[in-house]
Amino acid sequence: MSTESKSTAKYWLYALVSFAVLVGFLIFLPEWFWVTLPFLFTSLVYAFDWI
């Protein structure tokens, strides 16, 4: 099993954008904020390199 170092900067950017969209949904459409949660959590998992 090899341990390669790969860049996760792209996924951190995705997580940041997803978080901003989540906050926007909480402000303007609070009943729909849950729609953004899968995008946020998926990008966080990739950013922390848990996959």
C-alpha positions in Angstrom: 0.0 0.0 0.0 1.6 3.3 -1.1 1.1 6.5 0.6 1.0 9.2 -2.0 0.8 12.9 -1.1 -2.0 14.5 -3.2 -3.2 18.1 -3.2 -6.5 18.7 -1.5 -6.6 22.4 -2.2 -9.4 22.0 -4.8 -11.6 20.1 -2.3 -11.0 22.8 0.3 -12.2 25.4 -2.2 -15.3 23.3 -2.9 -15.9 23.0 0.8 -15.6 26.8 1.3 -17.9 27.5 -1.6 -20.4 24.9 -0.3 -20.3 26.5 3.1 -20.9 30.0 1.6 -23.9 28.6 -0.3 -25.2 26.9 2.9 -25.0 30.2 4.7 -26.8 31.9 1.8 -29.5 29.3 1.9 -29.9 29.7 5.7 -30.4 33.4 5.3 -32.7 33.5 2.2 -34.3 30.0 2.1 -33.9 28.4 5.5 -36.3 25.6 4.8 -34.0 24.4 1.9 -30.6 24.6 3.6 -30.4 20.8 3.9 -30.1 20.5 0.1 -26.5 21.9 0.4 -25.4 19.6 3.2 -24.4 16.6 1.0 -22.2 18.9 -1.1 -20.5 20.3 2.0 -19.9 17.1 3.7 -18.7 15.3 0.6 -16.2 18.0 -0.1 -15.0 18.0 3.5 -14.4 14.2 3.4 -12.3 14.6 0.2 -10.5 17.7 1.7 -9.5 15.8 4.8 -8.5 12.9 2.5 -10.6 10.4 4.4 -11.4 8.4 1.2 
